[in-house]
Amino acid sequence: MQRRILARELRHLRERASLTGDDIKDRLGWSPSKISRIENARISVSQGDIELLLDVYNASAVQRERLLALAGQTQTPHSWRAYPAPTQEFLSFLEVEAVADSIRQWEVGGWCRASCRRRRTRGI
């Protein structure tokens, strides 16, 4: 979600500066498609790239601080963010899983039923 907010804000700043993707290409040497992917939140953008964009867009100090902080939040993948402390039940499950040497799965229907039916018809 933060990446989308950042992308929208960057687009807004570019439009307020009356700049196009071609203008950014000329100033930074980037392709217009890179700008489009950033502004549509299709790719993440580095802190350094955001600082370059903010310089080109003549962003105020307040805007810079807010957008750089927002960019810092987008750099951390969701799976790496802090989780609450695990419960004792979960830790016990992890211990059991760590020493397991096989997995058995039982299903009703699907492949198992068809396989069992073939065995019965073949006399296996």
N, C-alpha and C positions, 0 to 999 in steps of 0.2 A: 504494500500500500504506500509506503514511504517513497518508493521509486516512482510511482505514478504522480504523487504530489510534487516531487522534485521535478519530474519531466514537465508537468503543467506549468510550474513556476518558471522554469528555464524558457519555455516557449513564450510565456507572457513577457518576460524580460526582453527576449529577442524581438518580439513584435513591437514592444514599446520603444525599442531602439531603432525601429524601422529597418531591420536587417533581414535579409533572406538567407537561405542555405548557401547560395552562391557567394554572398558577402562573407560568410563565415569561412567558406572554402578559400577565398582570396586572402583573408587575414590570418587564418590558422593553418591552412594547407590541408584541411580535412575535406573529405567528400561530403556533398550534400546529403547522401544517404546516411552517413554517420550521424549527422545532426537530426535527421528524421527519426532514426532508430532511438536516439537518446530521448527526443521529445515525445516519442510514443511509448516510452518505457520498455522497449524491446531488448535493450542492452543496458548493463550497468555502466556507470561512468566514474572514472577515477577522481580523486580529490584534485589532482593536478589539472585534469581537463576541466573540471568545474571552475577552478580558479581562473583558468584561461578564458572560459566563457564569460565569467563574471567581469573580468577585465574588459573584454570586448563590449559587453552590454552596459558598461559603466554603472554597475550595481552599487547601491549605497552600502555603507558599512553595516547597517542593520540587516539589509538583505543578504549580504555576504555571510555574516555570522549565522543567520538562520538557515540559509541554504547549505552552507558547509556542515553545519550540525546535522541537518537532515541527510546529507550525503553520507556522513559517517554512520548513520543508522542503516543505510541501504547496503553498506559494504559487508555487514555481518550476515552471513546466510542464516535463515530462520532456524535451521537445525543446530546451529552453533550457539544460539542464544541460551541464556541461563534457564534452567528448569528448577522447580522446587526440589528439595531433597527427596530421594527415593524412599518409599515405604519399606518396612522390614519384609513384608510379603514379596515385594518386587525383588529385593536383594536375595531372598531365599530362592525365588524362581531363577534368577541369574546363576546361582550356585548349582542348582540342579541341571540347568541347561548346559553349563560349562562341562559337566562330566558325562553328559549323555553321549552315547556312541551310535545311536540310531534314532530314527523318527518313524513312527507308525501312524498311519492315518486311516480312519474308517469313514466311509461315506455311504449314504443310502442313495441308491440310484446312480445314474451316470455310468462311468467306465466300469466300476466294480460290478454292478448288476449285469451288464452285458458280458463281462469276462466270465462271471460265474455261470451264466446261462450257456455260454459256449462250452465250458468245461462239462456241464451236465449233459449236453447233447452229444458230446464226443465220448462220454463215459470216463472222463478223467477224474 
